[in-house]
């Protein structure tokens, strides 16, 4: 029944969502090329604010727990499970003070208005999952960037989205590089719940009435632990915070 009801609502939702992407693409271009990074950052923040508001049309609500735990004035490495594209939309808006940059697959770097432009020009990195050698210098560059500017990298170590919400095994390489080249960073585990329900029917229609929660766990200072411990503690925190 929910799927049937969702069809007409989803049409309205995607029209609004697409309109936001189309409008903010030239806004981003002007902000970046005329006014620079900070203006572009603001345009991306408000793009994602409106995208979040679009999801309210299908009954989606959000809760970020324990944001006060996130250190300030230091580089941050958010380590999270990954359930849908709505993870990214919400994190950009609700964690906007940390200037989140993403480790994303290269396919997202073209063809999507606003999204692709931001990934290419906003500080995120695009990697070819079939070419690990290409990924190493790209992630190293992101590490050095957040170390220098006290900004945040977001990595989803599962490598691909979970379609059922159940976390997949975490890969180590990306997080290991981030920690190695951002030695003053804090690794902050994040557990995401219910985002997968937005796309449980696929791209269309959208799942209705979902409450997405993002739980922030205790930060881990990179300088205080060896990498094996960081990996173990962060994966354990994320997985234990996911409710199936």
N, C-alpha and C positions, 0 to 999 in steps of 0.2 A: 504493500500500500504506500509506504514512504517513497519508494522509487517512482511510482505512478504520480504522486503528488508533486514530486520534485521536478518533473519535466518542465512544466511552464515556469516555475520559479527559477530554474537553472538557466532558462533562456534569458530572462531579465538579468539574472546575476552576471552571466558571461558578457552580455552587452555592456553592462556597467564596468565590469573588470577590463574588458577590451578598450573601452573608451578611456579609462584612466591610463592604460599603457600607451595608447596613441597620443594623448594630450601631453603626457610627461616626457615623451621622447624628445621633442624639440625643446622643451623647457630645460631638460638636462643638458642638451647641447649648448644652449645659450649660457646657462649657468657656468658650465665648465670652461667654455672657450672665451667667454667675456669676463667672468668674475672669479674664476678659479675654483680650487678644491672645496673650500668651505661652502660656497654657494651651491656647488654640485651636490655636496653631502646633504644640505638642507632639502634640495629638490628630491633626492632619493628618499630621505626620511618621510617627506610628505606624500610622495607617491605611495609608499607602503602604508602610511596612515589611511589613505583613501582605499587601498586594496583591502586592508583590514575591515574598514567600514562596509565595503562591498560584501565581505563574507558574513557580516551581520544580517544581510538580506536573507540568507539561508539559515539563520538561527544560530550561527557560530558565535561562541563567547570564548574569552581567553582569561587565563590566570597565570601570572608569573610569581612563583613562590621563592622567597629568600634572596631577592635581588640585593638586599643590603649586605650579603656575604661577599659580593664581588669586590675585589680590591680596586682602588682608584690610584691613578698616578703611576701605573705600571702596565707593561704589556700583558694581555690576557689571551689565553688559548682556550676557547670553548670547545669541549669535546662532548658530542651528543649522538644519541641515536637519531635515525632519520626515517620519517614516515610519509612525508609528502612535501610538495613545494610550499605548503602553508607554514611549514617550519621556518623557512627562510623569511617569508613576508613578516611573520610575527617577530622574529628575532631582530630584524633590521629596525622595526619600529620600537618595540619595547626595550631593546638594549641599545638604542641609538646613541646614548652618551658614550658608548665604548667604541664607536666607529667600526662595526663588524665588517670584516673582509672574509670572503669564502674561498675554500678550495672546491672548485666546481669542475664538472666534466666539460670538455671543450665544445661539445655539441650545443651547449647553452650559450655559447659566445656569438651565435649568429641566428638571425631569423625571428627573434622575439623582440618586438618594440619595447623600449625602455630597459627591460631585463638584460638583454644582450649588451646594450650600450653601457650599462652600469658595470657589468662584469668585466668588460674590456677596459674601461677607463676609470673605474672607481677604486682600484687597489686590490681587487680580488685576483685570483690566478686560475687559469684554465688548464686542465691537464688531460692528456690522452691516456685513458686507463689501459690501453693496449701497448703503451710505450712507457714503461717505468723509468727509463733513462731520461726522458723529457720531463717527467714529473719532479725529479730531484732538484734541478736548479730552479724550477718555478717555485717550489715550496720553500727552498732555501731563501729565495728573494723575498717571499712573503714574511718569513721569519725575521730577516734583517729589517724589513720595513716596520713591523710592529715593535721590534726592539728599539729602533731609532725614534719612533713617533709615539710610543705608549698607546698603541691601538690594539685591536682585537682580531685574532684569526678564529674562524669557525671551521672545524673539521668534523666530518661524519665518517668515523673509521670503519663503519660497516661497508662502505664503498658504494652501496646502492640502497634504495629505499625498501623498507619492510612493508609488504602489502597486507600483513596481518597484525602489525604492531609488535610482534615478537622480535626482539633484537637478534641480529646476526652476529657472528663472531667478528671481533674488531681486528682490523689489520694494523700493524705497528708502524710501518715505514713513514707515513706522513707525519704522524705525531712525533716520532723520533727526530725527524729533521727539524720540525718546529721547535722542539725543546733544545736541540743542540745549538741552534743559531739564534735563539731568543733566551739566553740564560737567566735573564732577570724576570722572566714571565711567570705568571701563575696559571696552572692548568685548572680550569673550572669545569667539572662535569655537569651536564644538564640532561635530565630525563624528560622526554616528550611523550605525552599520552594523548590518544584519541585523534591525532592529526590524520592517521590513516583512514579513519571513518569518513573523512571528507571525500575521499576518492575510492570508497569501497565498491562503487558501481563502475569504476573506471573514470575517464575524463568527463563523461556525461551520462546521467545527471549527477549533480553534486549531492552528497549526503547531507541530510537536514538535521538541525538542532544539536550540534556537537559542542561539547565543552572541552576546549584544548587546554591542557596544563603543561607548564614548563617549570620543572623543579630544579633550582640551583643547589648544588651540593658544595661541601667544604672545599675551598681552593687548596691546591697543592703547589707550593713554591718549587719551581724547577731546581733551584740551587740546593734545596734541602733533601732531595731524594735522588737515588739512581733511577735510570729510565725504567727498568723492569718494575720497580715499585710504583712509579707513576702510572704505568700502563695497567698494572693489576688493580690499583686503587680506583683509578678513574673508570675503568670498565665495570668493576664491581658496583660502584656507586650508581652509574647510569642504569645498568641492568636491573638492579634491585629497586630502582625508582620507577620502572616501567610496569604498569598494571595491565595484564592481559585478561 
